[in-house]
């Protein structure tokens, strides 16, 4: 039984991180930190991880600009 618990542990950790990352009752900083840990756990390249609100704002601005350009083009 101990082996089964050990094997489930990484999956439980990912589930807990995902719940925290998307839990609207947590403040933005806690969700962001959980999101970063979740991305790292999934081996997302650090250059593709949003680390703070400024990076999120920049990403959203760039995304909306690309979307607007596609619509206009």
Secondary structure, 3 states (H helix, E strand, C coil): CHHHHHHHHHHHHHHHHHHHHCCCCCCHHHHHHHHHHHHHHCCCCHHHCCCCHHHHHHHHHHHHHHHHHHHHC
